[in-house]
């Protein structure tokens, strides 16, 4: 695949071993992306459609850099349909640069047509020298109007270069997992999902899975190779005896995947950018937005017995309200060995999926568990509202994005920035004190599974329950107060009637989204904002003037509350959240009930009147017949 234009200004040191010799030098890596619709793309072989790519290319270029590099991505909106855009680097911290997080309504206005923002997701010169270091497996995607569902998404790989890698391996592949729709996101939201014809909130079901791979070895530098083929046509070349790091990224809108290799063992070594101690796993379960790295050692079969082996990448049917007959849930790709012509098999089917418990993972770098200073409970529910559409909510509040981005509200409202009211009545904003230890427990009262992502942080998962109503400690265990090194990640999966308790240090002043990463649920309002250290935002963040200018170009105030007003109650034209269906004895219900009673009384009175009038006697019946005969004689011939 052709790479996008970029400038690389460094000579990278030669490495003798991926795991033992760090790369001492750093590079300035600059990508120049023109975001465009790319016509006639047909990756699943079922139907062509236009997709969002960059520089006329799709799939988008894979980002492959070192942890000491300075990465910038210049994004120009060339969609040419009047829509805005924005770019989010998923999992990046953005220390003192949260304005580069790319969350529309929270850190920026949409990039207007024809305009540009240069994002700095890694080692920004604007960030402090003591910024948190990052390496591992990430992804980069659009964060406006569901554009990543239309193709605006790509893996982002950061190789550790300031110290040896935590694990030894010989080569590096990335598996990009996704789901694929034949209709555009905007069409599906308006005409299928958030629609009065869909009062139960059934999410649009994809037409297929979409899987491709990239060769992301550190030796390739900023030029990783996207391997040819999608789904069944995708192949990972293996050399006997070598150990491969396989990075798995779920870039889907809805689908959860179960991944396993026949004929090979997997050992987890990374989760969401956190190195972990090796843990064997039979089947890897990956929710939307989650990432894992596994080590897979190639077989050493003799030339007489060498075979290729299947890779199973299966969508979980429980994520779909209905599984269409023509939806192929299972994708079977291939591990290919030199000279092999036959396909081996030792585990073609899995009887039932058992969900991997990620709390069993142990980070390599130890971080203890601290007691919380702030405690937040978030209850997840879905319901049909007064407009006949189904929405999601945290604590009965359906999210409405601010017009004036929350970060610009924080920088312009002075002391009022610490008052959550200024961020809008339906923004689900929580104002956090700087450096406090924050505990958030999310209770999932919905019938489906949800992956929740926090921007700007990794969090510790200090407790998980598969069913909070159960007395069985195997699925609803008690909280363990003596944990010494809980797993850290940025996206947690919570099953129906389950919960997760996370903790993180509020050490990163900024405006950070917490949301379900099923994109349909982002559209339906399952979102909250954490405003972190508002005094520190005002004293340390230097928001580039460009962000205010682009808001003004769109007619949006870059100052004031969520509606651009200097008030805690007046939000101008800010959209209001939908309302619950009103139940009980409303005036309309009372009127309808009274009308029913009156109608019933009239009906009863009529029945009684006829009942008391007595039967018709013979004389009355004969008179009625004579009257009918006379009326017949009086008719004209034409009338007859």
DAJO-V442615 format. One record per helix or strand of 3 or more residues. SS is the DSSP state (A for helix, B for strand). FROM is the first residue (numbers start at 1). LEN is the number of residues. If there is no record, write none. Layout:
BEGIN
ss & from & len
SS & FROM & LEN
SS & FROM & LEN
END
This chain:
BEGIN
ss & from & len
B & 6 & 3
B & 28 & 14
B & 49 & 6
B & 63 & 4
B & 70 & 8
B & 87 & 4
A & 98 & 3
B & 116 & 7
B & 136 & 7
A & 147 & 4
B & 153 & 7
B & 171 & 10
A & 185 & 9
B & 208 & 8
A & 218 & 3
A & 231 & 3
B & 235 & 4
B & 243 & 8
B & 257 & 5
B & 266 & 6
B & 274 & 8
B & 284 & 3
B & 291 & 7
B & 308 & 8
A & 317 & 3
B & 330 & 8
A & 358 & 3
B & 374 & 12
B & 390 & 5
A & 406 & 7
A & 414 & 5
A & 420 & 4
B & 429 & 4
B & 437 & 8
B & 450 & 5
B & 459 & 7
B & 491 & 4
B & 499 & 7
B & 510 & 7
A & 519 & 5
B & 527 & 6
A & 534 & 7
A & 545 & 9
A & 587 & 26
A & 618 & 16
END
